[in-house]
Amino acid sequence: MDNGFQFLDIILLAAVAGFIFLRLRSVLGRRMGHEQSPPEEKARRPAEGHKADFDDGPKEDNVVLLGDKSKTAESSPFADTPLMRTLNQIRQKDKSFDQTTFVQGAQSAYEAIVVAFAKGDRDTLKMLLSETVYENFEASIQEREDRNEEMSTDILTIHSAEITEATLEGSEAEITISFEAEMISMTKDEDGVVIAGDPQPHKVHELWTFARNLRSRNPNWLLITTRRAN
């Protein structure tokens, strides 16, 4: 009898363990959001984001994917504006393009680039910037390192991110986004003395332009210019 009860106990324990395993698998098997994932004028604080890339293709950690087909430019009540017509033309050449998803990806790239610049993270910047912009950023980082200075940037919030311009020449597309953000950015010398910026939050309003050859298999949109908004 004792052996029989022990046998039943083993069966019950195995059943419970199997149930828990299946429950964990059903939860952990789901992807939860981002699981991975200036200076043309000398990035002030140019996070991240994660060549400024982000669009519809290979699932690599430093690629911000764009391409939600659930929303299209054609559905907008403002589809007859020059900007919307250009976005529609871009989508005709790239069926996965969606302006809402693009802005979300650009915002992630903005945060990634700003943070990467402050940290001197060259690998991330190479993934998100065009060659020319990367060279400018890298030169600023190198100058900072040569002076033994340290930069820190914390993005408190991004108040807005919206497409303001778009061009399409052949298969070459460019999209400009206006970013309004609030952040804290400081640069300290080798003695820890703040020589630029301050610990107080300040607002930043910039225009960043991303570009991509729509015929390319590379899904990444690269940051090609940055400038302050007037």
C-alpha contacts under 8 A as a table, 3 or more apart, distances in Angstrom:
res1	aa1	res2	aa2	distance
1	M	4	G	4.94
1	M	5	F	6.31
2	D	5	F	5.20
2	D	6	Q	6.20
3	N	6	Q	5.06
3	N	7	F	6.12
4	G	7	F	5.06
4	G	8	L	6.33
5	F	8	L	5.05
5	F	9	D	6.14
6	Q	9	D	4.98
6	Q	10	I	6.28
7	F	10	I	5.19
7	F	11	I	6.40
8	L	11	I	5.06
8	L	12	L	6.18
9	D	12	L	5.13
9	D	13	L	6.11
10	I	13	L	5.15
10	I	14	A	6.12
11	I	14	A	5.15
11	I	15	A	6.22
12	L	15	A	5.08
12	L	16	V	6.24
13	L	16	V	5.14
13	L	17	A	6.09
14	A	17	A	5.10
14	A	18	G	6.08
15	A	18	G	5.11
15	A	19	F	6.22
16	V	19	F	5.10
16	V	20	I	6.26
17	A	20	I	5.19
17	A	21	F	6.15
18	G	21	F	5.08
18	G	22	L	6.27
19	F	22	L	5.24
19	F	23	R	6.27
20	I	23	R	5.10
20	I	24	L	6.17
21	F	24	L	5.19
21	F	25	R	6.10
22	L	25	R	5.03
22	L	26	S	6.15
23	R	26	S	5.17
23	R	27	V	6.44
24	L	27	V	5.24
24	L	28	L	5.87
24	L	29	G	7.98
25	R	28	L	5.25
25	R	29	G	5.44
26	S	29	G	5.48
26	S	30	R	7.02
27	V	30	R	5.84
28	L	31	R	7.72
31	R	35	E	6.90
32	M	35	E	6.25
34	H	37	S	4.54
36	Q	61	D	5.00
36	Q	62	N	7.54
37	S	49	G	7.64
37	S	50	H	7.43
37	S	60	E	7.51
37	S	61	D	4.98
37	S	62	N	5.98
37	S	63	V	6.43
37	S	64	V	6.01
38	P	41	E	6.03
38	P	42	K	4.66
38	P	43	A	2.32
38	P	44	R	5.84
38	P	45	R	6.63
38	P	46	P	4.63
38	P	114	V	7.29
38	P	117	F	7.52
38	P	133	V	7.91
38	P	137	F	6.29
38	P	226	T	6.43
39	P	42	K	3.15
39	P	43	A	3.76
39	P	44	R	7.37
39	P	46	P	7.24
39	P	133	V	6.56
39	P	136	N	5.74
39	P	137	F	5.16
39	P	140	S	7.80
39	P	226	T	6.84
40	E	43	A	6.77
40	E	133	V	5.83
40	E	136	N	6.30
40	E	137	F	7.49
40	E	225	T	5.83
40	E	226	T	5.47
40	E	227	R	7.16
41	E	226	T	6.70
41	E	227	R	6.44
42	K	136	N	7.08
42	K	137	F	6.66
42	K	140	S	6.93
43	A	46	P	4.55
43	A	114	V	7.54
43	A	117	F	7.57
43	A	137	F	7.08
43	A	226	T	7.91
44	R	114	V	7.94
45	R	114	V	4.94
45	R	115	V	7.00
45	R	117	F	6.62
45	R	118	A	6.07
45	R	153	T	6.11
45	R	185	S	6.61
46	P	110	Y	7.77
46	P	111	E	7.99
46	P	113	I	5.49
46	P	114	V	3.00
46	P	115	V	6.18
46	P	116	A	7.09
46	P	117	F	5.03
46	P	118	A	6.44
47	A	50	H	6.82
47	A	108	S	7.94
47	A	109	A	7.19
47	A	110	Y	6.37
47	A	111	E	3.73
47	A	112	A	2.65
47	A	113	I	4.30
47	A	114	V	4.05
47	A	115	V	2.93
47	A	116	A	5.02
47	A	117	F	7.28
48	E	108	S	7.22
48	E	109	A	5.80
48	E	110	Y	6.35
48	E	111	E	4.75
48	E	112	A	1.14
48	E	113	I	3.59
48	E	114	V	5.53
48	E	115	V	4.86
48	E	116	A	4.95
48	E	117	F	7.77
48	E	124	T	7.01
48	E	125	L	7.64
49	G	62	N	6.62
49	G	63	V	7.86
49	G	64	V	7.31
49	G	108	S	5.30
49	G	109	A	3.94
49	G	110	Y	6.50
49	G	111	E	5.88
49	G	112	A	3.06
49	G	113	I	5.63
49	G	116	A	7.99
49	G	124	T	7.39
49	G	128	L	7.39
50	H	53	D	7.46
50	H	62	N	5.13
50	H	63	V	6.76
50	H	64	V	7.05
50	H	108	S	6.77
50	H	109	A	4.95
50	H	110	Y	7.81
50	H	111	E	7.53
50	H	112	A	4.32
50	H	113	I	6.14
50	H	124	T	6.07
50	H	125	L	7.49
50	H	127	M	7.29
50	H	128	L	6.33
51	K	125	L	6.51
51	K	126	K	5.36
51	K	127	M	4.40
51	K	128	L	2.82
51	K	129	L	2.75
51	K	130	S	4.62
51	K	131	E	7.22
51	K	134	Y	7.55
51	K	220	N	7.41
51	K	221	W	7.08
51	K	222	L	4.27
51	K	223	L	5.93
52	A	109	A	6.38
52	A	113	I	7.80
52	A	125	L	7.66
52	A	127	M	6.56
52	A	128	L	2.99
52	A	129	L	4.34
52	A	130	S	6.91
52	A	210	F	6.74
52	A	220	N	7.05
52	A	221	W	5.53
52	A	222	L	3.52
52	A	223	L	4.17
52	A	224	I	7.74
53	D	62	N	7.85
53	D	63	V	5.83
53	D	64	V	6.19
53	D	106	A	7.90
53	D	109	A	6.90
53	D	127	M	6.90
53	D	128	L	4.87
53	D	129	L	7.44
53	D	219	P	7.55
53	D	220	N	4.01
53	D	221	W	3.99
53	D	222	L	4.85
53	D	223	L	7.25
54	F	63	V	5.00
54	F	64	V	3.57
54	F	65	L	4.85
54	F	66	L	6.09
54	F	102	F	7.69
54	F	105	G	5.68
54	F	106	A	6.91
54	F	109	A	7.20
54	F	219	P	6.96
54	F	220	N	4.93
54	F	221	W	5.46
54	F	222	L	7.93
55	D	63	V	7.18
55	D	64	V	5.85
55	D	65	L	4.10
55	D	66	L	3.75
55	D	67	G	6.36
55	D	97	F	7.75
55	D	102	F	7.05
55	D	105	G	7.29
55	D	219	P	5.24
55	D	220	N	5.47
55	D	221	W	6.47
56	D	65	L	4.89
56	D	66	L	4.41
56	D	67	G	4.85
56	D	96	S	6.36
56	D	97	F	7.22
56	D	219	P	5.57
56	D	220	N	7.77
57	G	65	L	6.49
57	G	66	L	7.81
57	G	218	N	7.29
57	G	219	P	4.83
57	G	220	N	7.70
58	P	63	V	7.62
58	P	219	P	7.02
59	K	63	V	6.71
59	K	65	L	7.47
60	E	63	V	5.32
61	D	64	V	7.97
62	N	124	T	7.18
62	N	127	M	6.66
62	N	128	L	7.93
63	V	127	M	7.88
63	V	220	N	6.71
64	V	105	G	5.39
64	V	106	A	7.88
64	V	108	S	7.20
64	V	109	A	7.09
64	V	220	N	7.81
65	L	105	G	6.51
66	L	96	S	7.47
66	L	97	F	6.63
66	L	98	D	7.03
66	L	101	T	5.41
66	L	102	F	5.39
66	L	105	G	6.31
67	G	96	S	4.32
67	G	97	F	4.74
67	G	98	D	5.47
67	G	101	T	6.37
67	G	102	F	7.37
68	D	71	K	6.66
68	D	96	S	6.54
68	D	97	F	7.05
68	D	98	D	5.79
68	D	101	T	6.06
69	K	72	T	6.53
69	K	95	K	7.86
69	K	96	S	6.02
69	K	97	F	7.20
69	K	98	D	6.29
71	K	75	S	7.26
71	K	98	D	6.40
71	K	100	T	7.34
72	T	75	S	5.62
72	T	76	S	7.44
72	T	98	D	5.73
72	T	99	Q	7.24
73	A	76	S	5.56
73	A	79	A	6.54
73	A	84	M	6.59
73	A	87	L	6.66
73	A	88	N	5.72
73	A	91	R	7.97
73	A	98	D	7.03
73	A	99	Q	6.84
74	E	79	A	5.87
74	E	88	N	6.69
75	S	79	A	7.27
76	S	79	A	5.26
77	P	80	D	7.97
78	F	81	T	5.97
78	F	84	M	6.87
79	A	84	M	4.93
79	A	85	R	6.27
80	D	84	M	6.32
80	D	85	R	6.16
81	T	84	M	5.25
81	T	85	R	6.11
82	P	85	R	5.08
82	P	86	T	6.24
83	L	86	T	5.26
83	L	87	L	6.32
83	L	164	T	7.67
83	L	165	E	6.31
83	L	166	A	6.10
84	M	87	L	4.94
84	M	88	N	6.06
85	R	88	N	5.00
85	R	89	Q	6.24
86	T	89	Q	4.96
86	T	90	I	6.23
86	T	166	A	6.29
86	T	167	T	6.40
86	T	168	L	6.78
87	L	90	I	5.01
87	L	91	R	6.24
87	L	99	Q	7.43
87	L	166	A	6.81
88	N	91	R	5.04
88	N	92	Q	6.22
89	Q	92	Q	5.01
89	Q	93	K	6.58
89	Q	168	L	7.72
90	I	93	K	5.31
90	I	94	D	6.06
90	I	97	F	7.33
90	I	168	L	6.94
90	I	173	A	7.07
90	I	214	L	7.96
91	R	94	D	4.69
91	R	95	K	5.15
91	R	96	S	6.94
91	R	97	F	5.16
91	R	98	D	7.09
92	Q	95	K	5.78
93	K	171	S	7.69
93	K	214	L	6.74
94	D	97	F	5.60
94	D	214	L	6.33
97	F	101	T	7.97
97	F	102	F	7.36
98	D	101	T	5.50
98	D	102	F	6.00
99	Q	102	F	4.85
99	Q	103	V	6.20
100	T	103	V	5.34
100	T	104	Q	6.51
101	T	104	Q	5.06
101	T	105	G	6.22
102	F	105	G	5.08
102	F	106	A	6.04
103	V	106	A	4.93
103	V	107	Q	6.09
103	V	161	A	6.75
103	V	162	E	6.58
103	V	163	I	7.19
103	V	177	I	7.67
104	Q	107	Q	5.18
104	Q	108	S	6.45
105	G	108	S	5.12
105	G	109	A	6.21
106	A	109	A	4.92
106	A	110	Y	6.02
106	A	177	I	7.90
107	Q	110	Y	4.96
107	Q	111	E	6.36
107	Q	161	A	6.77
108	S	111	E	5.29
108	S	112	A	6.16
109	A	112	A	4.97
109	A	113	I	5.95
109	A	128	L	7.30
110	Y	113	I	5.31
110	Y	114	V	6.16
111	E	114	V	5.35
111	E	115	V	6.21
111	E	155	I	7.32
112	A	115	V	5.34
112	A	116	A	5.96
112	A	124	T	7.93
113	I	116	A	5.03
113	I	117	F	6.01
113	I	124	T	7.53
113	I	125	L	6.27
113	I	128	L	7.23
114	V	117	F	5.31
114	V	118	A	6.45
114	V	153	T	7.49
115	V	118	A	5.22
115	V	119	K	6.24
115	V	152	S	8.00
115	V	153	T	6.28
115	V	154	D	7.48
116	A	119	K	5.09
116	A	120	G	5.81
116	A	121	D	4.72
116	A	122	R	7.21
116	A	124	T	6.45
116	A	125	L	6.48
117	F	120	G	5.05
117	F	121	D	6.21
117	F	122	R	7.65
117	F	125	L	7.28
117	F	137	F	7.08
117	F	141	I	7.21
118	A	121	D	7.75
118	A	151	M	5.21
118	A	152	S	5.46
118	A	153	T	6.05
119	K	151	M	6.80
119	K	152	S	6.91
120	G	138	E	7.98
120	G	141	I	5.88
121	D	124	T	5.76
121	D	125	L	6.53
122	R	125	L	5.03
122	R	126	K	6.10
122	R	138	E	7.07
123	D	126	K	5.26
123	D	127	M	6.66
124	T	127	M	5.27
124	T	128	L	6.64
125	L	128	L	5.16
125	L	129	L	5.83
125	L	134	Y	6.64
126	K	129	L	5.67
126	K	130	S	7.70
126	K	131	E	7.79
126	K	134	Y	6.39
128	L	220	N	7.88
128	L	221	W	7.65
128	L	222	L	5.54
128	L	223	L	6.43
129	L	132	T	7.92
129	L	133	V	5.90
129	L	134	Y	5.44
129	L	222	L	5.07
129	L	223	L	4.77
129	L	224	I	6.64
130	S	133	V	5.37
130	S	134	Y	6.01
130	S	222	L	5.40
130	S	223	L	5.74
130	S	224	I	5.43
131	E	134	Y	5.13
131	E	135	E	6.23
132	T	135	E	5.22
132	T	136	N	6.53
132	T	224	I	7.49
133	V	136	N	5.16
133	V	137	F	6.23
133	V	223	L	7.32
133	V	224	I	6.11
133	V	225	T	6.96
134	Y	137	F	5.06
134	Y	138	E	5.89
135	E	138	E	5.10
135	E	139	A	6.07
136	N	139	A	5.22
136	N	140	S	6.46
137	F	140	S	5.24
137	F	141	I	6.29
138	E	141	I	5.01
138	E	142	Q	6.07
139	A	142	Q	5.10
139	A	143	E	6.20
140	S	143	E	5.18
140	S	144	R	6.26
141	I	144	R	5.11
141	I	145	E	6.21
142	Q	145	E	5.03
142	Q	146	D	6.07
143	E	146	D	5.08
143	E	147	R	6.40
144	R	147	R	5.28
144	R	148	N	6.30
144	R	149	E	5.25
144	R	150	E	7.09
145	E	148	N	4.85
145	E	149	E	5.85
145	E	150	E	7.49
146	D	149	E	7.66
147	R	189	D	7.53
147	R	190	E	7.70
148	N	189	D	6.39
148	N	190	E	5.28
149	E	187	T	6.66
149	E	188	K	5.52
149	E	189	D	4.44
149	E	190	E	5.56
150	E	187	T	5.53
150	E	188	K	5.23
150	E	189	D	6.48
150	E	190	E	7.51
151	M	185	S	7.38
151	M	186	M	5.71
151	M	187	T	4.25
151	M	188	K	6.37
152	S	185	S	5.68
152	S	186	M	5.49
152	S	187	T	6.47
153	T	183	M	6.99
153	T	184	I	5.65
153	T	185	S	4.30
153	T	186	M	6.60
154	D	183	M	5.51
154	D	184	I	5.19
154	D	185	S	6.42
155	I	158	I	7.47
155	I	181	A	7.33
155	I	182	E	6.18
155	I	183	M	4.27
155	I	184	I	6.53
156	L	181	A	7.66
156	L	182	E	5.53
156	L	183	M	5.00
156	L	184	I	7.32
156	L	201	P	7.95
157	T	181	A	5.77
157	T	182	E	5.37
157	T	183	M	6.95
158	I	161	A	7.37
158	I	179	F	7.28
158	I	180	E	5.99
158	I	181	A	4.14
158	I	182	E	6.29
159	H	179	F	7.70
159	H	180	E	5.41
159	H	181	A	5.35
159	H	182	E	7.38
160	S	178	S	7.61
160	S	179	F	5.75
160	S	180	E	5.20
160	S	181	A	7.04
161	A	177	I	6.36
161	A	178	S	5.51
161	A	179	F	4.62
161	A	180	E	6.60
162	E	177	I	5.27
162	E	178	S	5.41
162	E	179	F	6.95
163	I	166	A	7.70
163	I	175	I	6.99
163	I	176	T	5.78
163	I	177	I	4.35
163	I	178	S	6.34
164	T	175	I	7.82
164	T	176	T	5.77
164	T	177	I	5.64
164	T	178	S	6.42
165	E	175	I	5.79
165	E	176	T	5.00
165	E	177	I	7.18
166	A	173	A	7.37
166	A	174	E	5.56
166	A	175	I	4.37
166	A	176	T	6.21
167	T	173	A	5.75
167	T	174	E	5.24
167	T	175	I	6.60
168	L	171	S	6.70
168	L	172	E	5.67
168	L	173	A	4.49
168	L	174	E	6.51
169	E	172	E	5.24
169	E	173	A	6.56
171	S	213	N	5.46
171	S	214	L	5.23
171	S	215	R	6.23
172	E	211	A	7.23
172	E	212	R	5.99
172	E	213	N	4.59
172	E	214	L	6.35
173	A	211	A	5.56
173	A	212	R	5.47
173	A	213	N	6.23
173	A	214	L	6.89
174	E	209	T	6.58
174	E	210	F	5.60
174	E	211	A	4.31
174	E	212	R	6.68
175	I	209	T	5.51
175	I	210	F	5.36
175	I	211	A	6.43
176	T	207	L	6.46
176	T	208	W	5.49
176	T	209	T	4.09
176	T	210	F	6.29
177	I	207	L	5.62
177	I	208	W	5.42
177	I	209	T	6.34
178	S	205	H	7.17
178	S	206	E	5.85
178	S	207	L	4.59
178	S	208	W	6.61
178	S	229	A	7.69
179	F	204	V	7.73
179	F	205	H	5.65
179	F	206	E	5.34
179	F	207	L	6.25
179	F	208	W	7.63
180	E	203	K	7.10
180	E	204	V	5.66
180	E	205	H	4.49
180	E	206	E	6.67
181	A	203	K	5.66
181	A	204	V	5.22
181	A	205	H	6.57
182	E	201	P	6.35
182	E	202	H	5.54
182	E	203	K	4.41
182	E	204	V	6.12
183	M	201	P	5.24
183	M	202	H	5.62
183	M	203	K	6.50
183	M	204	V	7.59
184	I	197	G	7.88
184	I	198	D	7.16
184	I	199	P	5.99
184	I	200	Q	6.07
184	I	201	P	4.68
184	I	202	H	6.33
185	S	197	G	5.62
185	S	198	D	6.49
185	S	199	P	6.98
185	S	201	P	7.84
186	M	194	V	6.61
186	M	195	I	7.66
186	M	196	A	5.63
186	M	197	G	4.36
186	M	198	D	5.38
186	M	199	P	6.82
187	T	194	V	5.71
187	T	195	I	5.82
187	T	196	A	5.02
187	T	197	G	6.37
188	K	191	D	7.48
188	K	192	G	5.15
188	K	193	V	5.06
188	K	194	V	4.27
188	K	195	I	5.50
188	K	196	A	7.06
189	D	192	G	5.31
189	D	193	V	5.45
189	D	194	V	6.58
189	D	195	I	6.55
190	E	193	V	7.43
194	V	197	G	7.22
194	V	198	D	7.07
198	D	201	P	7.95
205	H	228	R	6.21
205	H	229	A	5.62
206	E	226	T	7.04
206	E	227	R	5.71
206	E	228	R	4.37
206	E	229	A	4.92
207	L	226	T	5.76
207	L	227	R	5.32
207	L	228	R	6.00
207	L	229	A	5.83
208	W	223	L	7.01
208	W	224	I	7.78
208	W	225	T	5.87
208	W	226	T	4.54
208	W	227	R	6.61
209	T	223	L	5.85
209	T	224	I	5.80
209	T	225	T	5.26
209	T	226	T	6.44
210	F	221	W	5.72
210	F	222	L	5.16
210	F	223	L	4.39
210	F	224	I	5.65
210	F	225	T	7.36
211	A	221	W	5.26
211	A	222	L	5.34
211	A	223	L	6.53
211	A	224	I	6.54
212	R	216	S	7.85
212	R	219	P	7.94
212	R	220	N	6.87
212	R	221	W	4.99
212	R	222	L	6.56
213	N	216	S	5.41
216	S	219	P	7.20
223	L	226	T	7.82
